[in-house]
């Protein structure tokens, strides 16, 4: 099987299976680093705790992008 045939075969899979194929291929290019993953998990838990406790307030994505674009317009 050549590359073109492999791609055609992958494209014919159901979307859930294509996601698994893509994820697997990306992971093969970008090997996860467990120390970095642990640090990100710790940070995500910290941020979630802040949100749940009310220490910080969530901002809608649209508002975040509006602010970013405003900075570039100056």
C-alpha positions as CSV (number, residue, x, y, z in Angstrom):
1,X,0.0,0.0,0.0
2,X,1.4,3.4,-0.9
3,X,0.9,6.7,0.9
4,X,-1.9,7.9,-1.4
5,X,-3.8,4.6,-0.8
6,X,-3.2,4.8,2.9
7,X,-4.6,8.4,3.0
8,X,-7.7,7.4,1.0
9,X,-8.3,4.4,3.3
10,X,-8.0,6.7,6.4
11,X,-10.3,9.3,4.9
12,X,-13.0,6.6,4.4
13,X,-13.0,5.8,8.1
14,X,-15.8,7.1,10.4
15,X,-14.9,10.4,12.0
16,X,-14.2,8.9,15.4
17,X,-11.7,6.5,14.0
18,X,-10.1,9.3,11.9
19,X,-9.6,11.3,15.1
20,X,-7.8,8.3,16.7
21,X,-5.6,8.0,13.6
22,X,-4.7,11.7,13.6
23,X,-4.1,11.8,17.3
24,X,-1.8,8.8,17.1
25,X,0.1,10.3,14.2
26,X,0.5,13.7,16.0
27,X,1.7,12.0,19.1
28,X,4.3,10.1,17.1
29,X,5.7,13.5,15.9
30,X,5.3,15.2,19.3
31,X,6.2,12.7,22.0
32,X,4.5,13.8,25.2
33,X,6.8,14.8,28.0
34,X,5.4,13.5,31.3
35,X,7.0,16.3,33.4
36,X,5.5,19.0,31.2
37,X,2.1,17.2,31.2
38,X,2.2,17.0,35.0
39,X,2.9,20.7,35.3
40,X,0.1,21.6,32.9
41,X,-2.4,19.3,34.8
42,X,-1.4,21.0,38.0
43,X,-1.9,24.4,36.5
44,X,-5.3,23.4,35.0
45,X,-6.4,22.2,38.4
46,X,-5.3,25.4,40.1
47,X,-7.1,27.5,37.5
48,X,-10.3,25.4,37.9
49,X,-10.1,25.8,41.7
50,X,-9.8,29.6,41.3
51,X,-12.9,29.7,39.0
52,X,-15.0,27.5,41.3
53,X,-14.0,29.5,44.4
54,X,-14.9,32.8,42.8
55,X,-11.4,34.2,43.2
56,X,-11.3,34.8,39.5
57,X,-14.1,35.4,37.0
58,X,-14.3,33.7,33.6
59,X,-14.2,35.9,30.4
60,X,-16.1,34.9,27.3
61,X,-13.9,33.9,24.4
62,X,-15.5,36.6,22.2
63,X,-14.5,39.2,24.8
64,X,-10.9,37.9,25.0
65,X,-10.5,38.1,21.2
66,X,-12.1,41.6,21.1
67,X,-9.4,42.8,23.6
68,X,-6.6,41.1,21.7
69,X,-7.7,42.8,18.4
70,X,-8.0,46.1,20.2
71,X,-4.4,45.9,21.2
72,X,-3.3,45.3,17.6
73,X,-5.3,48.2,16.3
74,X,-3.3,50.8,18.2
